[in-house]
């Protein structure tokens, strides 16, 4: 068996988009995604939608496709009422294992679209508003976040930082880690998330500071695609080498109609990372050990 195939076997893709999506065409629906991933001998995939909880989709797919796990998630965008504790609790009770902070409704994404720049989160148009911020003028978390974090803690859910600004990332990571919540730092190198002044990219020093608090850095291969940031994958390899694979995860963030299907894209990501210098041991940690630890999948 090729090294690539061995690394794909029992691996977890922590970040994938599946149909149906109200604003973006997707390569596969949840059942087709689970079927392809099972055929590739993967262990699990976290499915994400910017507009609703995917826990019900995951539940249905898991009743149809045996011996594979789709993991549901929630993103706190305007479509679910933003920073809405009730929606978080409903998603948690429904089986969601990851809750992302705002993406298309975040301050950086909203400013990008108000400025007329296309966003990778879909064709939604924003004509007014400043976006959802996790922090107030005092740079402290807004009151709604206290209840949201309590629910995330109670259900042992992973908190993803979404497309939030650098100051929000630090504020929510500080409090979440103080409470013992598992945190992933989403898109640390993606320019499409926000300008360097208000959001990503995060420098090596930023990443090390967040890792020191117990957070994991999530690198998404979609950033390397021609219609995304066109990030040189060597940069991802360099960042992982400099902060340590034990503090990172690798995901595709695939599902877009212009990119390979997520299981094939996952294999492409593994092959690229191997060729560019990550070892088999490092990749085992990045796509198996750390995602399993975060999701509680053994």
N, C-alpha and C positions, 0 to 999 in steps of 0.2 A: 504494500500500500504506500502511495506517495505521502511524503511529509505533509503536503497540503491537505490531503484527504483525511489524514489522522487528526489534524488540527481542527478541521471542520466537524468531525465526528464528536458528538456530545457538547458542541459549542453552543453559546447563547449569544444571539444578537439582541442587544439591550434597547434598540431604537429603530423601529420600522413603521412605515405608514401603509395602511391597507384600506381598500374600499369597504364600505362606501364613505365618501368624503363629499360634503355638500359644495365645496368650492374648487376641488382639485381632482383631476383624473388620476387614478392609481393603477399600477400594473396588475395587482391581484386583489381579490377579496380575501377575507380572513380564512375561509376554508381552503381555498386554492393555495394560499401562502403556507398554511400549516401542512398541507399535503406535500408541497415542494420541499419544505424544510425537513420533513420527516424522511422523504426520499434521499435527501442529502445527509441523513443521519445526525442532524443537529438535535440538540436537547430542547431548546426553547427559544421563543422570540417574544419580546415585549412589543405589543402593537399600540400605536399612538395615533390620536386624531386631535387636531388643534381645536375642535369644536364640540366634542362630547366625550363622555367616558366610554372606553372600549371594553370595559369589563363584560357587558352582555355579549358582545361579539366573541370575545375569548371563550366565554362559557359555552356558547353554542358550538363553536368550532371544536372545542375539546370533547364535546359529546359525539361529534362526527368522526374526528380523526384521533385514533387511539395511539398510545405510546409516543405522544409528543405533547408539549405544553405551550399554548399561547397564553401570555400574561397580559391582563388588562391594565389600563392606566387612565389618568385624567390630567388635563391641562387647564389651568385656571385662567382662561380667556373670557372675553365678554359673552361668548356663546353659552357658558354655564353660569353666568352671573359674576364672573371675576373672582375676587377673593371671598368665596361663598362657603362658609363652614358646612352648611347643610348639604351642599352638593358633594363636598369632600367625604362626609360621613356616608352618604348614600353610595358613592363609588366604593368606599372602603368596605361597606357591608356587602356590596355586590362582587367583591373579589379583586378590586384594583390593587396592584402591588407597587405602583410608581405614581407619584403626583408631581407633575412639573409646574413650576411657577409660570407666569404668563409668557406667551411666545408672540403671536401676532398682535396681541393687545398690550404688550409691554411698552414701556416708554421708548426704548430704542427702535423697536419695529414701527411703532406709530409715527415717530419722527421721520423715519425713512420713507414711509408711504406719503405722509403729508408733504415731504420734500419732492415727491414725484419719482422716487427711486423704486424699482420693482423689488418686492420682497419674496423670498423663497417660500413663504408660508402660504402662498396662494394669491388669487386675484382679488381678494376682498379690498374694498376701497374705504379709506378713512378720510372724512372731510373735516372733522373737528375733534377736539379732545386732546388730552396730553398723554393718554395711555395710563395703564394701571401700574402704580408704583407700590412696591413693598414697604417703602419708607416714607416718613413724613418730612416736614421741613427741618425737624430736629435730627434727621438721619437715623431715627430709631424706627423699628418695625411698627407699622400701623396696627391699631387695636385688633382688627379682624385676624391678623396672623397668629395671635396667641391661641385662639380656639382651633384654628387650622393645624397648627403645630401639635397641639395636644391630641387631636384625632390621628394625625400621621404617626405620632409616637405610640398611641394606644394600639393601633393596628399593625405596627412594625412595617410601615410603608417607607419606601425610598423616596427622598425628596430630590428632584432634579431642578437646577436653577433656571432652566428655560432660556429665554432671550433677555434676561434682565441685565441691568447696568452693573458695572463693577462695584459700586457702593452698595447696591442691593445684594449682590452676591456675597459680599463680606458680611453684611448685617444678618442675612438669613442663615448663612453658614455658622456664624458665631452662636446664634441662639439655638439653632437645630442641633449642633454638636454638643452644646451645653446640656441639652435635654437627652442626648444619646441617640438622636435620629441619624440614620445613614443618609449621606449627601453625595450627589454626583454633580460636578461642575460641567454644564453642558456647553459644547461648542467653544472651547477656550481659544481657538485660533480662527474662528470664522468671522470674516469681515461683514458678511451679510447679516449678522446678528445686530451689529451696531457699530458706530464709529469708535475709534480708539479712545476718544474723549469721554464717551459715556458707557461703553460696554466692552466687548471683546475687541482686539485680541488680548489675552492675558499673557504677560511676560513669564519667563521662567521663574522669576522671583515671586510674582503673584501666585503662580501655581504652587510653589514650594510653601508659601505662607498658608495657603488653603489646605494643602496636604498636612501641614503640621497641626492643623485643627482636626484632622481625621477625615477630610473629604477625599473623594476619588475624582480624578480628572477623566472626563469622557471625551475621547477623540472620535469624531464622526467622519467616515471615509467620503461621504457625500461632498464634503468641502473640496475634494480633489477633482470633482467632475467638471467637464467643460462649461456647463451652464450654471455652475455654482461659483465658488471662489477661485477655482483653478489653482488651489493650493498644491504646491509640490509635496507629494507624500513623504519625501525625504525630511521635510520639516516636522511632520508628525513623528517619524522615527527618531529624529534628533531630540525632540521634546520628551519623548518617553524615556530615551536613554539618560537624559539629564536629570529627570526627576525620579526615575525608577518605575519599572513596570508594575511593581507591587502596589503602586498607588494610582494606577490608571486602568481604564477599560477601553476596548475598541468596539465600535458599533458601526453600522453602515448608514443609518438614517435614510435608507432607500425606500422605494415604493413609488417614486415619481415615474410618470409615463416615459420620460426621456432617458431613464437610467435602466441598467439591467434589473431583472427580478431580484428581490432581496437575497434569496439563497445563493444565486449565482454571483451577485455582487459581493456577498460575504466571502465566497471562495476567491474572487478576484482580489479582495482586500488582503486576505491571508497570503496569497501568492505574491502580491506586491510588497507587503511588509517583510516577508522572508527574503525576497530578492534584494531589498534595500537595507538589510542588516539586522533586523530583529531575529533573535534566536527562537528555536522551537520552544525552549523553556519559557522565554518571555511571552511568547504568544499564548502558550497554555495558561499563563497567569491572566493575560489580558482578555481572553475570550471564553475561558472556562472557570478558573478558580475565583477571580474577583466577581464576575457577574453572578455565579452560583452563591457566593457568600452574601452579596447584596440582596438577592431575591429569596434566599433561604431554600434554594433548590439543591438537593443532594443526590 
